[in-house]
Each structure stands twice: as structure tokens, then as C-alpha cells.
Amino acid sequence: QVQLVQSGAEVKKSGASVKVSCKASGYTFTGYYVHWVRQAPGQGLEWMGRINPSSGDTNYAQKFQDRVTLTRDTSISTAYMELSSLKSDDTAIYYCARRIHLRGDVWFDPWGQGTLVTVSS
Amino acid sequence: SSELTQDPAVSVALGQTVRITCQGDSLRSYYASWYQQKPGQAPVVVIYGKNNRPSGIPDRFSGSSSGNTASLTITGAQAEDEADYFCNSRDSSGNSYVFGTGTKVTVL
């Protein structure tokens, strides 16, 4: 079955960086964009950016432009999200999601299980 | 504007109908997709495009759109429909995506 499996929870100090992985299975990894979304505790969903696994082309939300880097390793069907200069308000669950684009319609399915990143001072 | 606005919370009696709305300028150009999120779980898509349900999503979920407003309707709400619901669309530039502020649905 199609699934995205993310790496485990992380605890980081303010100013550090974190790198979260998202391993795809059950489909052709290079055939679908991978998006990253975060959710702070008790808050809504926030789109961070996306990567085209085939070309490596990326697009980032303006808010994260200077701090986030999305990469991929096609040999192991894995996408990565690295966030630098962490602050306490970066504490959140980070999700990856496969984007489906069909006949002009776009949606995210499936989502990874989420990775909790906790930033402490 | 790149914002999608939803009512924070709505309640519905068991078996009744509830409509959740999502407003934003980008919805004049793009359809919304809708996600259900239960506590401690990742979001799951329930509606995409004009009014399409992925396999496994009950037909009590439906979508519609008019002008700058997208709507998700649950007809005959069940206890298991109690969750947070988020809309999503491209932003007005078409280059980025934006999520709605989210609506908490309580089934009474």
C-alpha cells in the first residue's frame, strides 16, 4: 500500500538545526511531488514547501524561505526537510504528504505519521 | 490575499446535516480540498476538486464551491465525524499552498 513513514521525534536546542526524513513506498517516488506541512500544538496546519523528487526542484513558503531546505534521495525513495536556526515556536509536528495532481485537481494523500520536533532553550 | 478563513467551531446533532465553509480570494480560481484530522492522527483527505471523494470516504461527505467560498457538507453526521476539518488550496499566485484556519466539528 502507498505510505509515507517519517523519522522519529527530535529534541533540539534553540539555534540548532533538525532534519526529518520521509520514506515513500508503494508507488513511484519520482512521480509525485512531496510537500511538507507543520502543526504547532493546538494550532492549524501550515504549508512549508514542496520538492519535485524527479528534478529536485523546490518551492518554499515565504515565511520559511531562509531557513528550510528540502532534498531527496531517489535511490532510497526518501525526502528530507531540514529547518535551521530553530526557535521555541518551531516546536510542532512536521508532516510530509504526497501531492496528487489529476485532471487539474490537487490533493494530498497519503500523509506521513508526523514527526514531533521540540525546541528547548 | 493568501488566507483561507473558516469558522472555528460548529456543532451538529447526531444524524443531522452540517456545512463547513472556507473563504478566500484564491477559491475564485482554484478548488479546495478538505482534510479531516482526529486527535493524535495525521490529516486524511475527504473531498478534492469540484466534489470528489477518495475511496473509503463515506458518501455523506460532499463538497461545493461558489465565488470565493468552498463548502464541505456532512449529511447525516455520525459520532465518528467529530474532528477538525481543514480546507486547502493554492494561494492566489498559484505557486504556494495555504490551509484554512480549521473548524472543530462536535457531534451532539
Interface residues (C-beta under 8 A of the other chain):
Chain A: H35 V37 G44 L45 E46 W47 R50 N59 A61 Q62 Y95 A97 I100 R103 G104 D105 V106 W107 F108 D109 P110 W111 G112 Q113 G114
Chain B: Y30 Y31 S33 Y35 Q37 A42 P43 V44 V45 Y48 G49 K50 N52 P54 F86 N88 R90 N95 S96 Y97 V98 F99 G100 T101 G102
